[in-house]
């Protein structure tokens, strides 16, 4: 199987077309054809979709289609949030937003220090809500299970570790692509009624949005907003209430044992070091 797949790679890569600009055609570029067909079957509007995906700003991002054997979720990446400067910043944010944080505690039974800790780690209180265009980020991930991309990933990974099977790569790609498709569809549903350019909305490398870094499906399910999605992205009050609503909806209440708090924080970010860091920050804010 390995040799057959590797022999096919040059042939398939030769047939993989480069991105096509909107000025060249009226049909969507081939790399997004299957994705757009699926969105259309799910009742998305062609007149809304096609201008977005014909725009060069929506061109695929190669590294978002790559499968890595490495993990970023190591304790060291979170140490910067435990410095004196970071804890002081968090305490200042708590003091400046005390009224809404206390309201959040009353409404959702979530400790205010936990919400502040999440906002520090997720976006440094809105300072960094992400620099990646959400549409190409999620769309690239949504097509990572195409035959061409599977073979590229298999070729790259086989060079590093020949023990990794094609089936394993295919399973990983299918899982991530299906997740990204769902989130892309949610994002398009969010932005369609808004008076904004969806291609100018930035987020994380996973398409997370705003001060609390909600993925699009979490925004739909848990966001607390006064007005528009555009305003929600940078609204501290909305972020605080959204986090409270999210945690309560997943079973949070004051006084939970630490192991249960960590388990619930796993829903927010599937990382043990993340949960440990949030609880350490919250403890230091209280002191």
NORTA-V655844 format. One record per residue. RES is the residue in one small letter. SS is DSSP state (H for helix, E for strand, C for the rest). PHI is phi in whole degrees, -180 to 180 (999 if undefined). D_CENTER is the distance of its C-alpha to the mean C-alpha in whole Angstrom. Layout:
BEGIN
RES/SS/PHI/D_CENTER
RES/SS/PHI/D_CENTER
END
This chain:
BEGIN
x/C/999/34
x/H/-59/33
x/H/-67/35
x/H/-63/35
x/H/-62/31
x/H/-67/32
x/H/-68/35
x/H/-78/33
x/H/-57/30
x/H/-59/32
x/H/-65/33
x/H/-69/30
x/H/-66/29
x/H/-64/32
x/C/-90/31
x/C/-82/27
x/C/-75/27
x/C/-81/26
x/C/-56/24
x/C/-116/26
x/C/-81/26
x/C/-62/27
x/C/-73/31
x/C/-86/31
x/C/-158/31
x/C/-104/30
x/C/-84/28
x/C/-71/25
x/C/-62/24
x/H/-61/25
x/H/-68/22
x/H/-110/20
x/H/-59/23
x/H/-64/22
x/H/-63/18
x/H/-67/20
x/H/-59/23
x/H/-67/21
x/H/-63/19
x/H/-66/23
x/H/-65/24
x/C/-91/22
x/C/72/23
x/C/-79/21
x/C/-80/24
x/H/-59/25
x/H/-68/26
x/H/-83/22
x/H/-72/21
x/H/-61/23
x/H/-60/23
x/H/-66/19
x/H/-84/19
x/H/-85/23
x/C/-74/22
x/H/-62/21
x/H/-68/18
x/H/-96/17
x/C/-54/18
x/C/-58/16
x/C/-108/15
x/H/-54/17
x/H/-72/15
x/H/-83/12
x/C/-100/14
x/C/-87/16
x/C/-102/16
x/C/-106/17
x/C/-91/19
x/C/-99/18
x/C/-116/16
x/C/-88/14
x/C/-84/15
x/C/-120/18
x/H/-54/20
x/H/-61/21
x/H/-73/18
x/H/-104/18
x/H/-63/22
x/H/-65/21
x/H/-86/20
x/H/-108/23
x/C/-74/26
x/H/-58/28
x/H/-62/27
x/H/-67/23
x/H/-66/25
x/H/-64/28
x/H/-59/25
x/H/-65/23
x/H/-66/27
x/H/-66/27
x/H/-62/24
x/H/-61/26
x/H/-64/29
x/H/-72/28
x/C/-120/26
x/H/-61/28
x/H/-61/30
x/H/-72/26
x/H/-67/25
x/H/-68/28
x/H/-63/28
x/H/-61/24
x/H/-61/26
x/H/-67/29
x/H/-75/27
x/H/-118/24
x/C/60/26
x/C/-119/23
x/C/-60/25
x/H/-62/24
x/H/-66/24
x/H/-68/21
x/H/-62/19
x/H/-65/20
x/H/-61/19
x/H/-63/15
x/H/-67/15
x/H/-64/17
x/H/-70/14
x/H/-71/11
x/H/-147/13
x/C/52/16
x/C/60/17
x/C/94/16
x/C/-67/17
x/C/-138/14
x/C/-96/11
x/C/119/10
x/C/-125/12
x/E/-110/10
x/E/-59/11
x/H/-68/8
x/H/-62/11
x/H/-66/12
x/H/-61/9
x/H/-73/8
x/H/-65/12
x/H/-63/13
x/H/-66/11
x/H/-70/12
x/C/-109/16
x/C/-70/16
x/C/-97/18
x/C/-66/21
x/H/-58/24
x/H/-58/24
x/H/-71/21
x/H/-59/22
x/H/-69/25
x/H/-62/24
x/H/-63/21
x/H/-63/24
x/H/-61/27
x/H/-66/25
x/H/-72/24
x/H/-60/28
x/H/-65/29
x/H/-87/27
x/C/-150/28
x/C/-65/30
x/C/-78/30
x/C/-74/26
x/C/-86/27
x/H/-61/26
x/H/-62/25
x/H/-64/23
x/H/-62/21
x/H/-63/21
x/H/-64/20
x/H/-62/17
x/H/-63/16
x/H/-62/17
x/H/-63/15
x/H/-70/12
x/H/-65/13
x/H/-67/14
x/H/-63/10
x/H/-65/9
x/H/-61/12
x/H/-60/12
x/H/-70/8
x/H/-62/10
x/H/-60/13
x/H/-62/12
x/H/-62/11
x/H/-64/14
x/H/-67/16
x/H/-67/15
x/H/-85/16
x/H/-56/19
x/C/-80/21
x/C/-86/20
x/C/-89/22
x/C/-159/20
x/C/-91/19
x/H/-60/15
x/H/-77/15
x/H/-103/16
x/C/-91/13
x/E/-104/10
x/E/-154/7
x/C/-80/6
x/C/-70/6
x/C/-112/3
x/C/80/3
x/C/-77/3
x/E/-124/7
x/C/72/11
x/C/-58/13
x/C/-87/11
x/C/55/7
x/E/-82/7
x/C/-68/5
x/H/-54/8
x/H/-66/10
x/H/-71/10
x/H/-59/11
x/H/-61/14
x/H/-83/15
x/H/-128/15
x/C/-65/15
x/C/-111/18
x/C/-134/19
x/C/-87/23
x/C/-132/22
x/C/-95/20
x/H/-60/16
x/H/-58/17
x/H/-71/19
x/H/-59/16
x/C/-54/14
x/C/-119/17
x/C/-91/19
x/H/-63/19
x/H/-62/21
x/H/-64/19
x/H/-64/16
x/H/-62/19
x/H/-68/20
x/H/-64/16
x/H/-64/16
x/H/-59/19
x/H/-64/19
x/H/-61/16
x/H/-66/18
x/H/-62/21
x/H/-64/20
x/C/-96/19
x/C/108/22
x/C/-74/22
x/C/-154/26
x/C/-60/28
x/C/87/29
x/C/-64/27
x/C/-59/28
x/H/-57/26
x/H/-64/25
x/H/-75/24
x/H/-61/22
x/H/-62/20
x/H/-63/20
x/H/-73/18
x/H/-67/16
x/H/-61/15
x/H/-65/13
x/H/-72/11
x/C/-150/10
x/C/-75/12
x/C/-154/14
x/H/-65/18
x/H/-60/18
x/H/-62/15
x/H/-61/17
x/H/-59/20
x/H/-67/19
x/H/-57/19
x/H/-71/22
x/H/-66/24
x/H/-62/23
x/H/-58/24
x/H/-66/27
x/H/-71/28
x/H/-65/27
x/H/-68/30
x/C/-79/32
END
